[in-house]
Amino acid sequence: MHYKYSMILNIIFITFMFGTGMPILFPIATLTFLTLYILEKGMLYYGYREPPVYDEVLNEAVLSVMKLAPLFMLGFGYWFLSSKQLLSNDLLEPIQRKSVAF
């Protein structure tokens, strides 16, 4: 069960951290969660002999860590939206070299 929780947390944090700069991550994460839900529902009905064993301690730990994801989104989103180098190429200039490499 902890492998599934780690995958869910990874998807959530990557999507929240970089979603402001790459909005395509939100539909990709939605499709990933939909696929995960369908696979888990099918495995619960047809694959597992008994339901997966987990207790509320793991669930509460994941929920407490997941509360930090919006803070990452606010921080990285502010950085993405306020960085002039990410929004335009005006500040980028080519580097002049003294010699040309072979």
N, C-alpha and C positions, 0 to 999 in steps of 0.2 A: 504494500500500500504506500510505503514511503517513496517508492520510485515514481508512482503516479503523482503524488503531491509535489515532488521536486520538479517534475515536468510541468505541472500546472503553474507553479511559482516562477519557473524560468520563463515560460511564455508570457505571463502577466508582467513581470518586471522588464523584460526586453521590450514588450509592446508599449508599456507606459513610459519607459525611458526614451525610446527613440521614435515613438509614434507621432510626436509633434513635428519632427523633421521629415518623417516618412509616413504619411497617413495611410499608405497601403497596408501597413502592419495591422491596423484594426480589423479590416475584413479577413486578412489571413489568420489572425488569432481567432476570430469568430468561427471560421471554417475548421480550424484546428480543434477548437472546443466542441463543435458539433460532431466532428468525426470521432473524437475521444468519447463523447457521450454515447453515440450509436454503438461503437465497439464495446464499451463497458456494459451497456444494456444487453447486447447480444451475448457477451461472455457470461453475464450474470444468469441469463435464461438458459443458455445452451452449453457453456463451457465449464463453469465452476461446479464442482460437486457440492460444495457448501459455500455460503457467502464469505467474502474476504473478512478477515479478522482485524479489527482496529478498535481503539478505544477513543474516548473523547480528549485525551491528553494531546495526541497528535493533531487532531482537528483544531483544538484551541491554539496550539502553537502555530499552525499554518495561518489561522485567522489573525493572530497577533502580528505575524510577519507581513501579511498581506496589507495591513493598515499603512505600511510604509510606502507602498507603491505609488499612491497619489502624490506623496511628497517628492519622490523621484521625478514624477511627471511635471510637477510645478518647477522644480529646479532645472531640469534639462530643457523643458519647454521655454523657460525664460531665457536660457542660454541660446537655444536655437533661434528664437524670435528676435533677440537683441544683437546677435552677432552680425556685423556688417560683412564679414568674409563669407558667411554662409548664404547671405541673401543676394550678394552681387559679387562680381569679379573685379571691381574697381581697384581694390587694394592689392591685387596680385600683379607682380611685375616679374619679367624674366630675369634670371640670374646671369650676369655677364661673367664669362670665364676668360682667363688670360691665355690659356692654350686650349687647343682642340684635341680631344682624345682620339687615338687611332681607331 
